[in-house]
Amino acid sequence: MKTKMSMICVVLAMLGVLAPMAPATALPRGLRVRTYKSDLSFPVDMSWVTGTRKVFFTEKNTGKIRILIGQRLKGRACANLDVNSDGEGGALGIELHPNFKRNHLLYVYYTNASPLENRVTRFKVVRGRCRFPKRILSGIDASGRYHHGGQLEFVGDHLFVSTGENHDAARAQDTDSRQGKILRLDPDGSIPDGNPFSTAGDPNPVWSYGHRNPFGLARKPGTQQLYETENGPNCDDEVNRILPGRNYGWGASYQCGTAGSGENPKRPLFRWRDPVAVTDAWWYVGVLGRLSGDLYAGDFSTGRIHRFDLNDAGTNIRRHRIIHDSTGNITDVSKGPGGWLYFMTSSAIYKITRD
């Protein structure tokens, strides 16, 4: 989300991975973008209650967890978090438990004001209020203004959490640090068996490392595959397929256009030479047949929606297209009511529907 530097690093060409800026293109014929709800206060992330018109979303700067039912915004917030919203901090990620309709559990990643730290708190939603807070992850350094990460995604029975390196690149390569990582937790915050850096008597939440500012997480429907979008420095925003124990290359010695720093860094599926401040992502499977089955991501700098067509195994991006631009600073993409594709900007929610 931070404004990118104008001078771009010298890029070492890697055919099939480095991507030129794609030309803007239109939606498929017969589709259009409609405003769903405007005049919002810097919403960042949304999570829909499946099969309903109800969505929970975060307001970055106010710290409020808001509820929208159809086009009606409830006047009373579900929660008012005490956040530090300097720079990229604030109320960031939100995720409903997969069994939300039964257990009413909601998870939020935010920058707590005092003590100053990034944390994940679980709430139970009771009559529209976020009750019974339980801190399931805390102590994530937030002393820097940038690179907080902040995304949440359930894959199977586990909660994945993205953390930024808080402007300290060396931390991303340290598997004993929780900064610059994708973490895997049980829904109650405990560390599950099978995490790659855990040892006997010393559980470790780290699932993958070498991340700078991972702003998006998306699970491919019908699989356990996790994908991530990540902000680079003045080069190399990325789309990655997340595998346990792998190093994704960000560190103090990173050079633009290379595989990255540290041991056996994994190359991204896709990277932008000129960074776009890529934000959250979503694997869309829905009623828009000509859009269904692909990975989508927004960007904050240009307000574009990027479409990625992957092979059946999900291991290679075959084509990158831009399906929409010039709406505003896009923060999130998601499927919502009616099976349409929705996206969020810093002031509104839109949906892509048929004419």
N, C-alpha and C positions, 0 to 999 in steps of 0.2 A: 504494500500500500504506500510505502514511502516513495516520494518523488525520485525518479532515477536520474543519475548523472548523465549529462548529454554526451560526454566523450566515451566512446565504446572501445573496449579492449581490442587488441589485435587478435583475430580469431583464427585458430588453426582448423582448416577445413576437415570435416569428417562427413563424407557423403552418406546420406541416408539418416543422419542424426541431426546435423546442423540444419536449421530451417530458415530460409529467407522469409521476410515479412510477406505473408500471403495477401493477395488482393482481396478487398472487400467484395462479397457476393451477396446475392439476395436469398431470402428464404425460398424453398420450393414453391412453385405456383400453387395458389389456392390457400396459402397460409399467411397469417398476419400477426403482428404484435399488438396487443391491447393492454391498456393500463388496467391493473387489477385494484391497486390501492396506492394513492399518492399521499404526499405531505407527511411522510414518516421521518423520524429523527435518527438519522445515520444507523439504519439497521445493517447488521453484518451477516447473520446466519439465521436460517429458518428450518423448522422441523415440523412437518405436517402429521396430524393424526390420521392414520390410514383410513380411507373410506369415508372421511368427513370433510367439511369445509373449514376445519379449525387448524390454525397454525400458530406455533409458538416461535417467537424470534427475539434476538438480542438487540438492544440499542447500545452501540459502542460507548458513547460518551455519558449517557445518563445512568448506565448500569441497570436499566430496567429490562425485565423479561416480560414481553408483551404478548397478548393473545388477540388474534384476529379471527373472527368467525364470519365467513363470507367477506363482505366489504365493511363489516362493522368492527371497529377497534374498541375493545373493552376499555373503559375509562380507568379502571383500577388495574395496575400492573400485577402480574403473578408474583414478582419479587422486585425489590429495589436493592441492588447490590452496591456495596460501598467500593467503587472502583477508582483506580488511578487511570485516567484516560489520556495521559500525556503520550505523544507520539502514536505508536501503534497499539498501545494498551487499551484496556477497557473490557466491556462485556463482549466476548468474541464468539466462541463456538457453543452450539446447543444441539443436543441429541436426545430423542425419546428412546426409552428402553424398547426393545422389539415387542415386549408384551405390555406396552403402555396401557392398552385398553383394560387390562386386568389389574396391573400393579400401580399404574399412574406415576411411574418414576421418570424423572427428567434430569438430565445432566447438563451442567454449564461450565465452560472454561472461561475464566476471567482473571483480570489483573486486580488483585485485592489492594486496597489503599494502605491499610495498616493492620498487620505488618505488610510491607510491600513485597508481594510475591504473586506469581501466577499459580492458580490452583483450579482443581475441578471439584465441584460440589454437586451432590445428588439431592434432589428434592422429591417430595411426594406432592402431587397436585391434588388439592382438596377444595372443591367448590371454587375453582378458579384462582386459588392462592397456592403459592409454592411453600409448602410446610416441611417440617422435620428435616432441616438441612443436615447432611452428613458429608464431611470433607473426605473425599476418597483419594485425592492427590494434592500435595501442597509442597511448599519450599522450592518451587521452580523460580530461579532468579529473575527478577523483573527490574533490576536497578538501571538497565539501559532503556532508552526510549523506543528502541526498534527491535524487530525480530523476536516476537513473542510466540509465533506459531498460533496454536489455538483451535485446532479442529478436532472433532470427535467423530468416531464411526464405529458402529457395531459390526463385527464380522463373526458370525456364529454366536457363541456364548461369551465372546470377549470384546472389551472396549479398547479401541485404539485411540491414542492421543498424540497429536503432533506438537512438538515444542521447538521454538527457535533457539538459536545459540546466544541470543541477547547481546549481539554485537561483539562476541568473543569467539572468533573462528576456531581457535584451538580446542575449545570445549566440544565441538562437533565430532572430533576424532577420539575423544576420551570416552570409552564405553562405561566408565564408572560415573560419568556425569549424565544427568538427565536432560541437558541442554543440547539442542540440535539433533533431536531424536524422534523416532516413532516408538512409542511405548505401548506395551500390551498388558492390560489389567483384567482382572475379574470384575464383574459389575459392582462388587462391594469395595473395590479398591485394593484387594489383595493381589499378590503376584502369582499367576498361574504356573503350573508345571510346564516345562517345554520351552521357556524363553531361552534364547541362544547363549546369553552371557551369564546365566545363573549357574552357581556351583553349589555343592552340598552345604547347606546351612547358610547360604548367602544368596537369596533370590534377587534377581535384577530385572527391572521392568523393561529394559531396552530391547527392542525388537530389531531395529535397524538404526544406523548412525551415519554421520557425515552429511547432515542436513543443515542448510542455512536458515531458511525461514519457510517451512512447509505450511502453506496456507490452505491446502485442500486435501481431503481424503474422500475416496469413492470406492465402494465395493461393486464388483461386477455381479449383476443379478444371477442367481443360480449357482454361484461359485464362492470360494473362499478367497478369491484374488482381490488384493487391495492395491489401489493406484493413488498416487500423490502428485500434487502440483506444488512447485517450489519457486520462490523468488530468488533470483541470482543477484550479483552485485550490479555492475554496470554492463553486464552481459549474462547470457545463459540462464534465463528462466527455463524451467524444466517440467516435463511430465515423466514420472517414474512408475515402474511396477515394483512394489515393495515385497522383498523377500527376506526371510529371517536371517539375521546375522550379517547382512551385506552392508558394505560401506558405499555410500552414495557420493563421496568425493569432495565434499566441502571441508576446507581446513585452512590453516594459516598460509600454506604455500600454494593455494589454488591459482591456476592460470586459466584465463578465458579460453574456451574451446577445447580443453583437454578432458581426459576422463576424470581427472581430479587428484586430490591428495590422498595420502595414506595407503594402506595395504589393499591391493586388488580392487580399486574403485570400480563400481558398476556404472557403465555409461547410461545416460537417460534414453528413454524411448523417443524423446523429442526435445528439442531446445530451440528457443528463440535467440538469434544472434543479438537483436536489439530487444532489450527486456520490455515487457508489457505490464508488469506487475500482475501476473496471473493469480487468480483467486480460487474460489472453491470449485469443485468438479462434481459431476453426476453422471452415472451410467443411466441413460434414458431408455426405458422400455415402456411404451404407452400407446395411446390411440393414434398418434401421428405416425402412421406407418412409414412414411418417407424419412422420418427422423429417428425412428426407433432402432435400438440395438447399438448405438454409438456412444462414445464418451464425449461429454461437453464440459467446457470450462469457460468462465468469464475472465475478463481482465479489467483492472482498475484504471489503467492509464488511458486506454482508448475506448472503453465501453463496448468492446466486441465480445461476441460469443463464438468460441472456437469449437469446431466439430472434428473429432478424431475417429477415423474408421480403422479398426484393428483387425488383424487376422483372427480366425476362430479360436486359436489358443490364447489370444490376448497378449502375445509376446512381441508384436511388431505393429507399428502404426503404418498403414498403407497409404493413407491420404489425410491431409489436413485442409479444412475449409473454414471460412468465416461465413456464418449464416446471418449475422446481424451486427450492426454497429451504430454508434452515435446516440445511444440512449442515455448514457451517463456512466458513472463509475460502478461497474458491476462487482458485487461482493459475493453472490451465491447463485447457484443454479439447482433446480430441484423439480421432481414431478409432484403435481398437486391434484386438486379436485378435478374430476372429469378425465383424468389421465393426460392432461395437457402438460407442456413443459413451461415451468415458471422460472423467472429470474428476478433477482433483487439488486437494486442500486442503492446508493447512499441516501436516497430519498423516497423510493417507491418500490412496489412489486408489480411486475408485468407477467403476462402469460402469452404463449404462442398458441394460437388456435386456428381453426379453419375460418375462411372468410364467411 
